Amino acid sequence: MSRDWTPEELQAASDAMERAGQMGYKEFTAEVEAIDKIVRFARRQRDFRFPCPRCGCWVMDKDPIRNALSRRAKVYICNRCGTEEALEDFTGQREPLSTWDIAQKENWPL
């Protein structure tokens, strides 16, 4: 059975998670919001010309399948970002989805 957490309990749990090397509450909610934006965008990606959802640059081919498929979400990104994701996987230093341009800006075409 679930219950509502007090702000103090939530902060204590978040702090404990961060000390253990995990995402805290704020980072987790930012990731969830980023995932929601990316999923909504991916549904419409073939309908119009758009910038790269990861870096925001207008370098995407108008045919989405000629771009790179992200390793993080089922969405097309520019080829440069696709290469960066491959290098991140190689080094083990992944950028969180909340750092993507689509997650950072309110006026993204969703």
Secondary structure, DSSP 4 states (H G I P E B T S, - for coil): ---PPPHHHHHHHHHHHHHTTS--HHHHHHHHHHHHHHHHHHHHGGGS----TTT--S---SSGGGSEEPSSSSSEE-HHHHHHHHHHHHHT-PPPGGGSHHHH-TT---
